């Protein structure tokens, strides 16, 4: 008789943001995987995109699908070929895109995707750090190829993404400017931002110009404004606006997907080109080696991701999803196990 665990699953893509909590067998691990007993998992806007099928061209899933993209927990079993991880290790991860499943009591995870948990964080805090940390790291290093001494602006950077992106950008020697709400001003300046604009009182389009890099967290509505402040030859990286031809090429998608993404992103590519700016889109991937570097930055700068005050259990998964989709969470929304 297989031992069962609780997992939040969907059985098809749907406009209804609803998951079901099922009892399913604890997963078997492959030789390159570890079994992690999940202590905490974070709910991200990415969950909504997966549930509604909005990212199925990037990653299509088989059903039933256990949801959840990032977690922290304890290694329970170690696959035969795994080096460097042992039973009892505290780890955190952004799960590989083709095998998610953080909203469950256990997860079988490729060892290349995990890293030791930062010593200054609890399980709930660590669960909130992997996805945003990797997004910031890959965005700055790979997509923007950001160089020391240059400037980066993060509109809407007062949330959980900015909390990770600011210290990483500072560690790379960048001048960091953030816009966001007035409540987050002190916190954002404390972690290293050079300049903070309160969006309720200040319009960045009037105040900024000749910026080297912009990381957009707000989406298509801000695209034209962001382009206006970037210097010729600069780069605009979006987490929200949508994929383009370059994204499809970088991910080695088949020709029909390249064609599709070229069409989908053409409007943005053309607008950017007119301003002599390069438009990039990022969809973050798992990477244990990068996560180890992020762990070092988190410990060195004592970065603690802000969490929403109410934490949820797996039986309250739909309440948590609803909060991320339509509420105003005051930090990362966490499922506690």
C-alpha positions in Angstrom: 0.0 0.0 0.0 1.5 3.3 -1.1 1.7 6.1 1.5 -0.5 9.0 0.5 0.1 12.8 0.7 -2.1 15.9 0.2 -1.6 17.8 -3.0 -3.4 20.8 -4.6 -4.2 19.8 -8.2 -6.0 20.8 -11.4 -7.4 18.4 -13.9 -7.7 20.8 -16.9 -6.9 24.4 -17.9 -9.7 26.7 -16.8 -10.7 30.4 -16.5 -11.8 29.4 -13.0 -9.0 29.8 -10.5 -9.7 26.7 -8.5 -7.6 23.8 -7.3 -8.7 20.6 -5.6 -6.9 19.0 -2.7 -6.4 15.3 -3.4 -4.7 12.4 -1.6 -2.1 11.0 -4.0 0.9 8.7 -3.6 4.1 10.2 -2.3 6.3 10.4 -5.5 9.1 8.0 -6.3 12.4 9.6 -7.0 14.6 9.1 -10.1 18.4 8.6 -9.6 19.1 12.3 -10.1 16.4 13.5 -7.8 15.8 14.1 -4.1 12.6 13.7 -2.2 11.8 16.9 -0.2 9.4 17.0 2.7 7.8 20.4 2.0 7.7 22.9 4.9 6.4 25.9 3.0 5.5 26.9 -0.6 4.8 30.3 -2.1 1.9 31.2 -4.3 2.9 33.4 -7.3 1.1 35.1 -10.1 2.6 32.4 -12.3 0.1 30.0 -10.8 -2.8 31.9 -12.4 -1.0 31.7 -15.8 -0.6 28.0 -15.4 -4.2 27.3 -14.2 -5.7 29.3 -17.1 -3.4 27.7 -19.7 -1.9 31.1 -20.5 1.6 29.7 -20.6 0.9 26.4 -22.4 2.8 27.4 -25.4 5.9 27.9 -23.2 5.1 24.8 -21.1 2.2 22.5 -21.6 1.3 20.2 -18.7 -0.2 16.7 -18.3 -3.1 16.3 -15.9 -3.8 15.9 -13.1 -1.2 18.6 -12.4 0.1 19.4 -8.9 0.5 23.2 -8.8 3.2 25.2 -7.1 6.6 26.6 -8.4 8.7 27.3 -5.3 9.2 25.7 -1.9 11.5 25.2 1.1 11.8 21.9 3.0 13.9 19.0 4.2 15.6 16.3 2.1 14.0 12.9 3.0 15.6 10.7 0.3 18.5 11.0 -2.0 18.7 9.5 -5.5 21.6 7.2 -6.4 23.5 9.7 -8.6 23.0 12.7 -6.4 26.1 14.3 -5.0 26.3 17.0 -2.3 22.9 16.6 -0.7 22.1 14.4 2.3 19.0 13.4 4.3 18.1 16.2 6.7 19.5 19.0 4.6 17.4 22.2 4.5 16.9 23.3 0.9 14.9 25.7 -1.2 14.1 25.7 -4.9 12.3 27.1 -7.9 11.1 23.8 -9.3 12.0 22.8 -12.9 9.3 24.2 -15.2 8.5 20.8 -16.7 8.0 19.2 -13.3 6.4 21.6 -10.8 4.4 20.5 -7.7 5.3 22.6 -4.7 1.7 22.5 -3.3 2.1 19.1 -1.8 3.5 17.4 1.3 6.4 15.9 -0.6 8.1 16.8 -4.0 10.5 14.8 -6.1 13.0 17.4 -7.4 16.0 17.2 -9.7 19.0 17.8 -7.5 20.4 20.4 -10.0 17.4 22.7 -9.1 17.9 22.9 -5.4 20.3 24.8 -3.1 21.0 24.9 0.7 18.6 27.3 2.4 19.9 30.7 3.5 20.8 30.5 7.2 19.1 33.8 8.0 15.7 32.7 6.7 12.9 30.5 8.1 11.2 27.9 5.8 8.4 30.4 5.0 10.9 33.2 4.1 13.1 30.8 2.1 10.0 29.6 0.2 9.5 33.2 -0.9 13.0 33.9 -2.1 13.9 31.3 -4.8 11.6 32.4 -7.8 12.1 36.1 -7.4 15.8 35.7 -6.6 16.4 33.7 -9.8 14.2 36.0 -11.9 16.4 39.0 -10.7 19.6 37.1 -11.1 18.9 35.8 -14.6 17.3 39.1 -15.7 20.3 41.1 -14.7 23.1 38.7 -15.7 21.7 36.9 -18.8 19.0 39.1 -20.3 20.3 42.6 -19.6 24.0 41.6 -19.3 24.1 44.5 -17.0 27.5 46.2 -16.5 28.9 47.9 -13.4 28.5 51.7 -13.3 25.3 51.7 -15.4 21.8 52.5 -14.3 18.7 50.3 -13.9 15.2 51.4 -13.2 12.5 49.1 -11.7 9.0 50.5 -12.0 6.8 48.8 -9.5 9.9 47.5 -7.7 8.6 47.9 -4.2 7.2 44.4 -4.0 8.8 41.0 -3.5 10.7 41.1 -6.9 12.4 44.4 -6.0 13.4 43.1 -2.6 15.6 40.6 -4.3 16.5 42.6 -7.5 17.8 45.7 -5.7 20.6 44.0 -3.6 21.6 41.8 -6.6 21.8 44.8 -8.8 23.8 46.7 -6.2 26.2 43.8 -5.8 26.8 44.1 -9.6 27.7 47.7 -9.2 24.6 49.3 -10.8 22.9 52.5 -9.9 19.4 51.4 -8.8 16.2 53.5 -9.1 12.9 52.1 -8.0 9.3 53.4 -8.1 6.6 52.1 -5.8 4.3 52.9 -2.9 5.3 55.2 -0.1 5.1 52.4 2.5 8.0 50.6 0.9 10.3 53.7 0.5 12.4 53.2 3.7 12.7 49.4 3.2 13.8 49.8 -0.4 16.4 52.5 0.3 17.7 50.4 3.2 18.5 47.4 1.0 20.5 49.7 -1.4 18.3 51.6 -3.8 20.0 54.9 -4.8 16.7 56.7 -5.6 13.1 56.0 -4.8 10.1 57.5 -6.6 6.7 57.5 -4.9 4.4 56.7 -7.9 1.4 58.5 -6.2 3.3 61.8 -6.2 6.0 61.5 -8.9 5.8 60.5 -12.5 9.0 58.7 -13.5 8.6 59.7 -17.2 9.1 63.4 -16.2 12.0 62.7 -13.9 14.2 60.1 -15.5 16.1 59.9 -18.8 19.1 58.2 -20.3 18.5 55.0 -18.3 20.6 52.0 -19.4 18.2 49.2 -18.3 14.6 49.0 -17.3 13.1 45.9 -15.6 9.3 46.1 -16.1 7.1 44.5 -13.5 3.9 46.3 -14.5 3.1 44.9 -17.9 2.0 46.2 -21.3 0.3 49.4 -20.1 3.7 50.9 -19.1 5.6 49.8 -22.2 5.6 53.2 -24.0 6.5 55.2 -20.9 9.4 52.9 -20.1 10.8 53.2 -23.7 10.8 57.0 -23.3 13.4 57.0 -20.5 15.8 54.4 -21.9 18.9 55.7 -23.7 19.6 54.5 -27.3 21.3 51.1 -27.2 19.7 50.3 -23.8 17.5 47.3 -22.9 14.0 46.8 -21.6 13.3 43.5 -19.9 9.7 42.6 -19.0 8.5 40.0 -16.6 4.9 40.6 -17.7 4.5 42.1 -21.2 4.9 38.9 -23.2 7.2 36.8 -25.2 8.8 37.7 -28.5 11.0 36.2 -31.3 14.2 36.4 -29.3 12.6 34.6 -26.3 11.6 31.7 -28.6 15.0 31.6 -30.2 16.8 31.6 -26.8 14.6 28.7 -25.7 15.2 26.7 -28.9 11.5 26.4 -29.6 10.3 24.6 -32.7 9.8 26.8 -35.9 6.0 27.1 -35.5 6.4 28.5 -32.0 9.1 30.9 -33.1 6.7 32.1 -35.8 3.9 32.5 -33.2 6.0 34.3 -30.7 7.5 36.6 -33.4 3.9 37.6 -34.3 2.8 38.0 -30.7 5.8 40.1 -29.8 6.2 42.1 -33.0 4.3 45.1 -31.8 6.7 45.5 -28.8 9.8 44.6 -30.8 9.0 47.3 -33.4 8.3 50.0 -30.9 11.5 49.2 -29.1 13.5 49.2 -32.4 12.2 52.6 -33.3 13.9 53.9 -30.1 17.0 51.8 -30.7 16.2 49.8 -27.6 16.3 46.0 -27.3 13.2 44.3 -25.9 13.6 41.1 -23.9 11.1 38.9 -22.0 12.0 36.5 -19.2 10.4 33.3 -18.0 12.5 32.2 -15.1 14.0 28.7 -15.0 15.3 26.5 -12.2 19.1 26.6 -11.5 20.6 25.3 -8.3 24.1 26.7 -9.0 22.6 30.3 -9.4 20.5 29.7 -6.3 23.7 29.0 -4.3 25.0 32.4 -5.4 21.7 34.0 -4.4 21.9 32.3 -1.0 25.3 34.0 -0.4 23.8 37.4 -1.3 20.8 36.8 0.9 23.0 35.9 3.9 25.5 38.7 3.3 22.9 41.4 2.9 20.5 39.8 5.4 17.7 40.0 2.8 14.3 38.8 4.2 11.4 38.6 1.8 8.3 40.4 3.0 5.5 37.9 3.7 1.7 38.4 3.8 0.7 38.4 7.5 -1.9 35.6 7.1 -0.4 32.2 6.2 -2.5 29.5 4.7 -2.7 25.7 5.0 -3.1 23.4 1.9 -6.8 23.1 2.6 -7.1 26.9 2.2 -5.3 26.8 -1.2 -8.1 28.5 -3.1 -8.3 31.4 -0.6 -4.5 31.9 -1.1 -4.9 31.7 -4.9 -7.8 34.2 -4.8 -5.7 36.6 -2.7 -2.8 36.5 -5.2 -5.1 36.8 -8.2 -7.4 39.6 -7.0 -6.4 40.8 -3.6 -3.5 43.1 -2.5 -1.1 40.9 -0.6 1.4 42.7 1.6 4.2 40.3 0.6 4.5 36.7 -0.6 1.5 34.5 0.1 2.7 31.3 1.8 1.2 27.8 2.2 2.5 26.3 5.4 2.8 22.5 5.8 
